[in-house]
């Protein structure tokens, strides 16, 4: 079990950033909206652009975000079909959204930087595009079904600067342009800043969180936890087994990317959408917070079982 504790010590500083974020918002009145603006409009696009430009794209790597997007969407629609009408409010829609994604960006990217060499971390960031597109298309649809049109969803996507950064990076990658070594060290620093501020923003989101009885929806918490912490890792291990045994499209490094994608906690954007739909966002915020706490042990456990990366 020594490997488990080594992994735990590796990721523990990430949770210190959550505490720092809470302290910054509580004591220093740092505005979460300001940090979010930095992440969405400056740090996020630079991280995605540099990673997309740096990745040596081949068929196997290109298939990862495509596969993940399809898989996320299928899980969301299945969850909506099964539990969509289990509550007399849009909680079932929030559950469907949560089922199809996780905190692959603010949480997953720092983990990739910790566990993977730079080239593989860039591939993980490239794969996070699947979450971005899922949350803005399928995820937005299943969450706001009946309230927003396809056109409104497309308008939402068109306002995401990260999408334009990805397209620009992909186009420059295809024509063979590379980031000069003198700039590579500079752009790599943005990954660390993105991870630190992203985790701090999770802590800022805890301000005002209340654990009263109304927010303890045991059914909602149980279902989301089973999907996130049991179904997702097992499903990804199953797909890895199928590919390794029969298809042989990916390699061991890409299997690590897929597995890391599957073990992150619930996505913080679930809370944003719960606010949008007035679907008891406090309940969703509590569930996301609890999943982040569980991940303190679940992530080292899963990485340990996988072999420590």
N, C-alpha and C positions, 0 to 999 in steps of 0.2 A: 504493500500500500504506500510505500515511500514515493512512488511515482505520482500517486494521487495528490499527496501533499505538495509535491514540487509544482504540479500544475495549478493547485489551489493558490500557492504563493505567487505564481506568475500572473494570475488574473485578479488577485485581490486588490491591487492598486486601482483597478477600474472602479471598484465599489467605493473607494475613498473619494474618487471624483464625484460620485453621486452625493456623498455627504458634503463635499465642498460646495456643490451646487445648491444644496439645501441651505447651508450656512450663508452663502452669498446672497440668496434671495431673501432669507429671513432676517439677517442682521445688517446686510449692506444694501438692501433694497435694489439689488441687481434685477433688471427686468428680463423675464424670460423671452419676451417678444424681441428684444434687441439681440439676444444670443441666437434666437431662431432665424432672424434676418441675416446675420452673419453666416450661419450654416447653410441656409437655402440659397443665398444670392452670391456669396463669395467663396467660402471654403468648400462647400459641396461641389459646385461646378469645377473648381480647380482640381480637386481630388479625382473626380470622375474623368475629366479631360486628360489628365496626365496618365492615369491608369489605362484608359482606353487607347491612348497613343502608344503606351509602352508595351502593351500585350502583343505577343506574336500570335496573331489570330490564325487558327486553322479550323478544319471542320469540327473537331472534337470540342474545341473551346467555344466556337460559335453555337454549338448545340446546347451548351449548358444553360444560358439564359432562356433559350427557347423552350427547353424541357421544363425548367423551373416555372416559367410563366404558365405553361399549360397545366402543370401539376397543381400549382397554387389555385388556378381558376377552377379546376375540377373539384378540388376539395371544398372551395367556397360554395359552389353551386350545390354540392352534395349536402353540406351542412345546412344550407338554406332550405333545401328540400325536406330534410329530416326535422330540423328544429325551428324553422322559420316562423311557425305559428304556435310555438310552445309558451309564449308570453303574450300578454294583451297590450304590449308596446313594442317598439322596434328592437328590443333586446336580442331577438332571434337574428335580426339582420347584423347587429354588431358581432354576435357570435360567429356568423358566417364569414364576415370580414376577417376576424381574428384567426379563424381556422386556416385561412389561406396564406398567412404571412407571419412574420416574426420581426423582431428588432434587428434586422440584418444590417442596417446602416450604422446608426449611432453605437450599437453594441457589437455587431458582427465585425465591422471594419477594424476596430481596435483589437479584437481577438485575432483577426487574420494577421495584423501587424506583429502581434506577440508570437503567434505559433508558426507562421510561414515565412520563408525567405521573401525578399521584396518582389521578385517576379511572380511568385504564386499569390502573394497578397494582392497584386494588381489584377490577377485573374479573378480572385474573389470579388474585388470591387467591380470588375466587369460583369460578374454574375449578379450583383446586387441590382443591376438594371431590371432584372425580372421582377423584383419586389416593387421597384418604382413604377413600372408599367402596370403591374397587377393592382397596386393600391389606387392608381389613377383611372383604371378602366374597370376591370371585373370587380375589384374590391369596392370601388365607388358605386358601381351599379347595384351590387347585392345589398349594400348598406342603405342606399337611398332609393331603393326600388319603388317606383310609383311616384316619387317626388321630383326626380330630375330626368331629363331626356338624354338621349345619346349625344345630341349636339352640345348640351351643357357639360357633359363629361369630357368631350373633346376640347372644349374651350378651357376647361380646367387643366388638361394635359398641356395645352399650348402655352400656358403661363409658367411652366416649370423650367427654370434656367438649366437645371441639371440635364434635361433632355437635349437641349441645344448643345451643351458641352459634350455630351456623349456622341451626338451626330457629327459634330465638328472633329472630335478626336478620332472617330471611326473613319471619316473621309480622309483625313490626313494620314492615318495608319495605312489605309488601302493604297494610297499613292506613294507610300514608302518613306514619309517624313518621320524623323525621330527627334526626340528631345535631346539637345546637346548635353554632354556630361556636366558642363558648367551650370546648367539650369536644373539638371536632374536632382542634385542634392537639395536645391532650393525647394522644388515642388514636392519632394518627399516629406519635407517638414510639415506640409499642410495635412498629411494623413494623421500625424500625431495631434495637431491642433484640432482637427475635426473630431477625433475620438474623444479628446479631453472635454471639449465644449459640449459635444453630444451627450456624454455621460453626465456632465454637470447639469444639463438641461433636464435630464430625468429627475435629478434631485430637486430642481426648482419646481417641477410639477407636483412635488409632494406637499407644497404649501397649501394649507386648507383642506388636506385630505382627512376625512373622518371615517373611523371604523365603526360607525353606529350600526345597529342591527339591520336597518333597512338596506344597507349596502352589502351585507353578507348574503348574497344570493348563492346559496350552496350549489344549486343545480348549475347555474352559469359558470361558477368557478370550477366545479368538478369537470364539466364537459370540456371547457377550454383547456384545462390542465392535462386531461387525458389526451386530447388531440395534440397539444404542443409538446408535451414531455414524454409521451409514449408512442403515439401514432407516427408523428413526424420522423423521429430517429429510426424507428423500425421500418417505416416505408422506404426511407432513403437507403438503409442497409439492404433492403430487399432489391431495390433497383441497382445498387452497386453489385450485388451478387449476380443478378441477371446479366448485367453488362460484362462483368468479369468472366462469367461462365459461358455465355452464348454470344453476345453482340460484339464485345471487345472493341468498343469505340473509344472509350476513355482510358486514362492511365491512373496509376496510384495517386499522383498528385491531384488530379481532378476529382478523384473520389474523396479526398480530404476536403476539397472545396465544397462539394455537395453535402458532406456530413456536417461540416461546420455551419452551413446554411440552415441545417435542420434542428440545431440544438440551442439556438438563441431563444431568449424569453419572448413574451408577447409584445406586439408592436405598440409603441406609444401613440401612434396615429389612431388607434382604436378609440382613445379618449376624445380626440378632436372630432371624430365623426359622431360619437355619442352626444357631444355638445351640440353638433349641428342638428341632430334629430331629436334632441331633448329626451334621450333614452337613458335617463339616470346616469349621467357621466361619472358621478361619484362612485357608483358601483363598478364601472369599467376601470376607473383610475385605481381603485383598490385592488382589483384583480390583476392589473398590469404590475402594480407595485409588488404584490405577493409573488407573481411569477418571476420578477427580478430577484427577490429574496431567495426563492427556490433555486434559481440558476447559480447561486453562490456554490452550491454543492452539486447540482445536476451537471453543469458544464464540465468541471473536473472529473466527475464520475464517467460521463460519456467519453471524454477524451482519453481517460485512463483505459476504458474498455476497448477503445479503438486502437490503442497502442501508443498513446502519447503524442501522436502526430510526429 
